[in-house]
Amino acid sequence: MPVLAAEDEQAGTDQGAGDRADQALALDERPSLGLLNAIYGKAHAAALRGDRAGALALDERGRRVFDSAGTHEQTSDYAVPWWRLNVFRSLLLARLGEEKAATEAQDQALAELPATLPRFATHLELHRGLMLARSGDRAGGVAHATTAMEALPPEKHSLTLRMLVNEIRA
């Protein structure tokens, strides 16, 4: 299961993605990048369904799996270094209204995020826009998201980013 599966969850896909995460979890419980992505996919699906306790439990489980299976590669589409784990966690925590923890995850991600990967910095800015919107400042959240997207070259805009902007607008 590629890393992008967890990012698909972050973009707000439906319960079908949670079902795919369950299938991946059933394949093998040994710590691996596939298991890590399945856990965070399921955590995001839980958050979108309003299952706060389930999402937080899966986040904790994901952190334990990362300790065994995380990678130090920085540019591979399949690697999950510390900064990328924190991108996963940032959105999850933003969706759950855990602003302090989300901000900490964002700061940790930004501290190690390679400058050659600006799309991930945009993800983090969109997570901040989502926090604004969820706290009641929808206009501020949308403005923050719009500014972040405008700063990223259009050829780097992904479906995941556009779906997240739609989540902020909703």
C-alpha positions in Angstrom: 0.0 0.0 0.0 1.7 3.3 -1.0 2.1 6.2 1.3 -0.5 8.1 -0.7 -3.3 6.0 0.8 -2.9 7.8 4.1 -2.9 11.1 2.2 -6.1 10.1 0.4 -7.7 9.7 3.8 -6.4 13.1 4.8 -8.2 14.6 1.8 -11.6 13.6 3.1 -12.5 10.4 1.2 -15.4 8.3 2.3 -15.9 5.2 4.4 -14.7 3.0 1.5 -11.2 4.2 2.2 -11.6 3.2 5.9 -12.7 -0.3 4.6 -9.5 -0.5 2.5 -7.5 0.4 5.5 -9.2 -2.4 7.4 -8.2 -4.8 4.6 -4.6 -3.7 4.7 -4.5 -4.0 8.5 -5.7 -7.6 8.2 -2.9 -8.6 5.8 0.0 -8.3 8.3 0.4 -6.9 11.8 4.2 -6.7 11.6 5.5 -3.1 11.7 5.9 -1.8 8.1 5.3 1.3 6.1 2.1 -0.4 4.7 0.8 -1.0 8.2 1.7 2.6 9.2 -0.2 4.0 6.2 -3.2 1.7 6.9 -3.3 2.8 10.5 -3.3 6.5 9.6 -5.8 5.9 6.8 -8.1 4.3 9.3 -7.4 7.1 11.8 -8.4 9.8 9.3 -11.5 7.8 8.4 -12.4 7.6 12.1 -11.9 11.4 12.5 -14.1 12.2 9.5 -16.8 9.9 11.0 -16.5 11.8 14.4 -14.9 8.8 16.2 -12.5 10.9 18.3 -11.4 8.2 20.7 -10.8 5.7 17.8 -8.8 8.3 15.9 -6.6 9.2 18.9 -6.0 5.5 19.7 -5.0 4.8 16.1 -2.6 7.8 16.2 -1.0 6.4 19.3 -0.7 3.0 17.6 0.7 4.7 14.5 3.4 6.4 16.5 4.4 3.0 18.0 4.6 1.4 14.5 6.6 4.4 13.2 9.2 3.8 16.0 9.8 0.4 14.4 9.1 1.0 10.7 9.8 4.7 10.0 12.4 5.5 7.4 15.0 8.2 7.1 14.8 8.6 3.4 13.6 12.1 2.6 12.4 12.1 -1.0 10.9 8.7 -1.9 7.2 8.5 -2.5 7.2 5.5 -0.2 9.3 6.8 2.7 7.8 8.0 6.0 10.5 10.0 7.8 9.7 11.9 11.0 8.6 15.0 9.1 6.1 13.1 7.0 4.6 11.3 10.0 4.0 14.7 11.4 2.2 15.8 8.3 -0.1 12.8 8.8 -0.6 13.7 12.4 -1.0 17.4 11.8 -4.2 17.0 9.7 -5.5 14.3 12.0 -5.1 16.4 15.0 -6.5 19.5 13.2 -9.6 17.5 12.3 -10.0 16.5 15.9 -9.7 20.1 17.2 -6.5 19.3 18.9 -4.9 22.7 18.0 -1.9 22.6 20.3 -0.9 19.1 19.3 -1.6 19.9 15.6 0.6 23.0 15.8 3.4 21.0 17.5 3.2 18.4 14.7 3.3 21.1 12.1 6.3 22.7 13.7 8.1 19.3 13.9 7.3 18.6 10.2 8.5 22.0 9.1 11.8 21.7 11.0 12.8 18.7 8.9 10.8 19.1 5.7 13.1 19.3 2.7 12.8 22.5 0.8 12.6 20.5 -2.4 9.1 19.3 -1.4 7.0 22.5 -1.3 3.7 20.6 -1.7 4.0 19.2 1.8 4.6 22.7 3.2 1.4 23.7 1.5 -0.4 20.7 3.1 0.7 22.1 6.5 -0.6 25.5 5.7 -3.9 24.0 4.6 -4.0 22.2 8.0 -3.7 25.6 9.6 -6.5 26.9 7.4 -8.6 24.0 8.5 -8.0 24.8 12.2 -9.1 28.3 11.6 -12.3 27.2 9.9 -13.0 24.6 12.6 -12.6 27.2 15.3 -15.3 29.3 13.7 -13.3 31.5 11.4 -14.3 29.9 8.1 -13.5 33.1 6.1 -10.0 33.2 7.7 -9.5 29.5 7.0 -10.5 29.8 3.4 -8.3 32.9 3.0 -5.3 31.1 4.5 -5.9 28.1 2.3 -6.3 30.3 -0.8 -3.0 32.1 0.0 -1.2 28.8 0.5 -2.4 27.4 -2.8 -1.6 30.5 -4.7 2.0 30.3 -3.4 2.4 26.8 -4.8 3.0 26.5 -8.6 -0.2 25.2 -10.2 1.7 22.1 -11.6 2.2 21.0 -8.0 -1.4 21.2 -7.1 -2.7 17.8 -6.4 -6.2 16.3 -6.0 -5.5 15.8 -2.4 -4.7 19.5 -1.9 -7.9 20.5 -3.8 -10.0 18.1 -1.7 -8.6 19.6 1.5 -9.4 23.1 0.3 -13.0 21.9 -0.3 -13.0 20.5 3.2 -12.0 23.8 4.6 -14.7 25.6 2.6 -17.4 23.2 3.7 
